[in-house]
Amino acid sequence: MTQCLTFMCYPTEKVKLQGKMFCFPEEHSTSYVKLTPLVSQSLSSATVCLRFYTDQVEGQLTAFFSMNTATQPAALTILRHMPSRSYPQQYELHVGNKAVFFNGLDYTLNRWNSLCATWNGVNGMSQMMINDKLSVRKLTYAGLSIGPKPSIILGQNQDGYADAFVGHIKDVHMWDYVLASSQVANYMQDGFVAFTPGNYLNWNKMEYTINGTVLVEDI
C-alpha cells in the first residue's frame, strides 16, 4: 500500500520493485527519491550498483546517487559530468571530502546502462564499472566511517538539490562491503545471471519516499 501527501508518496512497508523503475520525467530541483537502508549501522566500506536509462546530453552535471549524514555532506555521491570542449565525459565518486574522476567509461543513450562503484575504507581505494568496462582504481578516503542514519536520495545532489537526473533508474542495490569482482560482473548482466542482492539497500526490499515528479512504472 502507498500513501500520498502533497508532492510526496511513500509505501507503508518494504516493497519488491522487481520489474519496476523510478521515472524522472523532467529536470526539477525538488524531484527525487529518498531511500531508507535495511539496517541502521555505520559504513566503513561500500558498493553501490544501479541501472540508468537516459537521453540527457545537455547540462554540466547529473547526480545518480547522493548519501549524506548530519555531519558528513556528500559522504558518498555518484555523479556524471557531461562532455564539453574542455573536458571529456567523466564519472565522479565523492567519498567524505575527497572526489575522484574516472574517464573513458561510456554509456549509451536510450538503453539500460549498468553502473557500480566500490569504496574500500581500509585503504581508501575506489573503482567504477559501467557496462562491463572497469576503471582504474583511485584513492579516495581511508579510515572514514559514514554515520548510521544517512539521507540517501536518487536523482539529485543533496548539496543544494541541483544536478537533476532525467530518465529512469532501476535495480538499486548497496552493500556494506566491497563486492567481489565476480559479483559485480554478474550484476552487469542485467538479470541474466544471479548476483548477491544488497544487504544495505535491496531493490526487492525497498522502503522509499518520492518527492516531486517521480513515478514508479513498469519497465
GIJOTA-V383962 format. One record per run of one state. SS is the DSSP state (@ for helix, = for strand, . for the rest). FROM is the first residue (numbers start at 1). TO is the last residue. If there is no record, write none. Layout:
ss->(SS;SS)
from->(FROM;FROM)
to->(TO;TO)
This chain:
ss->(.;=;.;=;.;=;.;=;.;=;.;=;.;=;.;=;.;=;.;=;.;=;.;=;.;=;.;=;.;=;.;=;.;=;.;=;.;=;.;=;.;@;.;=;.;=;.;=;.)
from->(1;2;6;8;12;15;16;20;25;32;37;43;44;46;54;61;69;76;82;90;96;98;104;113;120;125;131;133;135;138;140;146;147;151;155;157;158;162;163;167;176;181;188;201;202;206;212;215;219)
to->(1;5;7;11;14;15;19;24;31;36;42;43;45;53;60;68;75;81;89;95;97;103;112;119;124;130;132;134;137;139;145;146;150;154;156;157;161;162;166;175;180;187;200;201;205;211;214;218;219)
